[in-house]
Amino acid sequence: MNRPSLYFRDEHHLFRQSVRQFIDTEVVPNTDAWETARRIPVSIFQRMGELGYLGLPFSETYGGVDADFWYSVVFLEELARCGMGGFATAVSVHEYMAVNHIAKAGSDDLKNRYLRPAIAGEKVAALAITEPDTGSDVSAIRTTATRTDEGDAFIVNGAKTFISNGTYGDFVTLVVRTDPNAPRPDAGISLLVVDLDSPGITRTKLNKIGWHSSDTAEIRFDDVRVPVANLIGQENRGFYYLMESLQLERLVAGIMAVSGAQLALDWTLNYLNEREAFGKKIGKFQAIRHKIADVATEIEMARQFVYHTGWLFTQGEVVVKECSMVKLATAEMQKRVVDTCLQFFGGYGYIEDYPIARAYRDVRVGTIAGGTSEIMREIIAKIVIDAVAYKAVY
Ligand SMILES: Cc1cc2nc3c(=O)[nH]c(=O)nc-3n(C[C@H](O)[C@H](O)[C@H](O)COP(=O)(O)OP(=O)(O)OC[C@H]3O[C@@H](n4cnc5c(N)ncnc54)[C@H](O)[C@@H]3O)c2cc1C
């Protein structure tokens, strides 16, 4: 029996059951294969496309489901319960970080050429902001897009790094500098959709501590020709589109961090009831019980804050402060929780056969990717100390 909820209705609960079944039967059994291969197969994107999972927030006009936000929350929570950070990242980046820019500000032509196949799982998308020389300071990006003399195309030069879905993905939402003479650096940035098999693109897969099934890449662009029709929204407005979308990106990260922490706790609760020491189950030791009580409390508090922020988001509120707090608090919380949980597995926690070991490797990047904890604190400090106000862009 589900408890009453401000957010979820019976339909959401039914949807959760079907996503959980999909994850348990079609994703989890492949964990070792995909982690070892350092990639996930295209067929799983196609399968999720068939099931409608990749089009939840998007218009039916382009094959989407146009489902309310809470379906996405359910999907992301269940996605994180696969226990494979790399897979969860690949899917969430595709749907909620790369393609959403096209859905929000792209032309009808772009939506037909890229959003539609992305929803169907026929094309996999990446988002490329970070460069070898700059990550946190997005306005300092150096990758240029210069119009040709004929004016029908941009020529792109530069490099991006740490790009999820960058090695095997089909296209990228690329952050480029289109006006090097703009009065402020952030006023000269645009978003382009670029096919990743275009001539002049070189992709190099990166070796990571965790998120093994995610194909993170460095991507070089040498005189890559991109049609002007692939510009998303207005030229030189890209920085503001990005900043607005970061709210959703950080909310998505928070939803998955809480669910990932809950999963680690669930594994640990099972283990506490199995493992014995000094003649009793280790779950009977008060030192462990109190820590578990703290962990459960932290997770529940974070979950409710994420839900509340999600609700504000659905009301059209500017939630820069709350989303930054969500990203900061949940990423730091998940790191603490997974570390504490691993401790209670004793030596087995350090053995790769146990999922908690993978969770420990995967969780470390949470306070870095999608904006570091330091940057989240900077944003929050600007709002609460300097009273900086953010406005809606779209
Ligand atoms: C596995 C993985 C996947 C990723 N996926 C993507 C992706 O798909 N697309 C994409 O564009 N990027 C992606 N990233 C990049 C990620 O978003 C950046 O790594 C992150 O934003 C930090 O940038 P940086 O690495 O350049 O660090 P830097 O900006 O160089 O920061 C280095 C250190 O300095 C600190 N610092 C910087 N500025 C300040 C400040 N003002 N105050 C206090 N401290 C500061 C940072 O917090 C950090 O600790 C990914 C990264 C990883 C590791």
The ligand as a MOL file (V3000), in Angstrom:
LIG
                    3D

  0  0  0     0  0            999 V3000
M  V30 BEGIN CTAB
M  V30 COUNTS 53 58 0 0 0
M  V30 BEGIN ATOM
M  V30 1 C 32.7740 11.4370 -15.4080 0
M  V30 2 C 32.4870 12.8360 -15.8140 0
M  V30 3 C 31.4530 13.0990 -16.7130 0
M  V30 4 C 31.2170 14.4110 -17.1330 0
M  V30 5 N 30.2570 14.6400 -18.0950 0
M  V30 6 C 30.2130 15.8730 -18.6850 0
M  V30 7 C 29.3910 16.0950 -19.8410 0
M  V30 8 O 28.6700 15.2040 -20.3080 0
M  V30 9 N 29.4180 17.3210 -20.4270 0
M  V30 10 C 30.2020 18.3380 -19.9500 0
M  V30 11 O 30.2000 19.4140 -20.5250 0
M  V30 12 N 30.9810 18.1620 -18.8530 0
M  V30 13 C 31.0120 16.9630 -18.2110 0
M  V30 14 N 31.8230 16.7540 -17.1150 0
M  V30 15 C 32.6540 17.8660 -16.6590 0
M  V30 16 C 32.2830 18.4240 -15.2900 0
M  V30 17 O 31.0560 19.1000 -15.3540 0
M  V30 18 C 33.4700 19.3110 -14.8640 0
M  V30 19 O 34.5450 18.4320 -14.5630 0
M  V30 20 C 33.1460 20.1740 -13.6690 0
M  V30 21 O 32.2090 21.1700 -14.0310 0
M  V30 22 C 34.3960 20.8660 -13.1200 0
M  V30 23 O 35.1570 21.4750 -14.1090 0
M  V30 24 P 36.7250 21.1800 -14.2050 0
M  V30 25 O 36.9140 19.7190 -14.2030 0
M  V30 26 O 37.2600 21.9450 -15.3560 0
M  V30 27 O 37.3250 21.7320 -12.8620 0
M  V30 28 P 37.8230 23.2250 -12.6030 0
M  V30 29 O 36.7980 24.1950 -12.9850 0
M  V30 30 O 39.1830 23.3780 -13.1630 0
M  V30 31 O 37.9390 23.2150 -11.0120 0
M  V30 32 C 39.0190 22.6140 -10.3050 0
M  V30 33 C 38.7590 22.7810 -8.7990 0
M  V30 34 O 38.6730 24.1720 -8.4820 0
M  V30 35 C 37.4470 24.4560 -7.8650 0
M  V30 36 N 36.9890 25.7930 -8.2630 0
M  V30 37 C 36.8770 26.2930 -9.5210 0
M  V30 38 N 36.3670 27.5210 -9.4750 0
M  V30 39 C 36.1380 27.8170 -8.1600 0
M  V30 40 C 35.6150 28.9400 -7.4550 0
M  V30 41 N 35.1640 30.0270 -8.1080 0
M  V30 42 N 35.5390 28.8670 -6.1150 0
M  V30 43 C 35.9730 27.7710 -5.4520 0
M  V30 44 N 36.4560 26.6700 -6.0680 0
M  V30 45 C 36.5430 26.6890 -7.3950 0
M  V30 46 C 36.5070 23.3650 -8.3600 0
M  V30 47 O 35.4010 23.2170 -7.4810 0
M  V30 48 C 37.4230 22.1810 -8.3640 0
M  V30 49 O 37.5250 21.6420 -7.0840 0
M  V30 50 C 32.0160 15.4750 -16.6210 0
M  V30 51 C 33.0170 15.2120 -15.6810 0
M  V30 52 C 33.2620 13.9170 -15.2970 0
M  V30 53 C 34.4080 13.6650 -14.3310 0
M  V30 END ATOM
M  V30 BEGIN BOND
M  V30 1 1 1 2
M  V30 2 1 2 3
M  V30 3 2 2 52
M  V30 4 2 3 4
M  V30 5 1 4 5
M  V30 6 1 4 50
M  V30 7 2 5 6
M  V30 8 1 6 7
M  V30 9 1 6 13
M  V30 10 2 7 8
M  V30 11 1 7 9
M  V30 12 1 9 10
M  V30 13 2 10 11
M  V30 14 1 10 12
M  V30 15 2 12 13
M  V30 16 1 13 14
M  V30 17 1 14 15
M  V30 18 1 14 50
M  V30 19 1 15 16
M  V30 20 1 16 17
M  V30 21 1 16 18
M  V30 22 1 18 19
M  V30 23 1 18 20
M  V30 24 1 20 21
M  V30 25 1 20 22
M  V30 26 1 22 23
M  V30 27 1 23 24
M  V30 28 2 24 25
M  V30 29 1 24 26
M  V30 30 1 24 27
M  V30 31 1 27 28
M  V30 32 2 28 29
M  V30 33 1 28 30
M  V30 34 1 28 31
M  V30 35 1 31 32
M  V30 36 1 32 33
M  V30 37 1 33 34
M  V30 38 1 33 48
M  V30 39 1 34 35
M  V30 40 1 35 36
M  V30 41 1 35 46
M  V30 42 1 36 37
M  V30 43 1 36 45
M  V30 44 2 37 38
M  V30 45 1 38 39
M  V30 46 1 39 40
M  V30 47 2 39 45
M  V30 48 1 40 41
M  V30 49 2 40 42
M  V30 50 1 42 43
M  V30 51 2 43 44
M  V30 52 1 44 45
M  V30 53 1 46 47
M  V30 54 1 46 48
M  V30 55 1 48 49
M  V30 56 2 50 51
M  V30 57 1 51 52
M  V30 58 1 52 53
M  V30 END BOND
M  V30 END CTAB
M  END
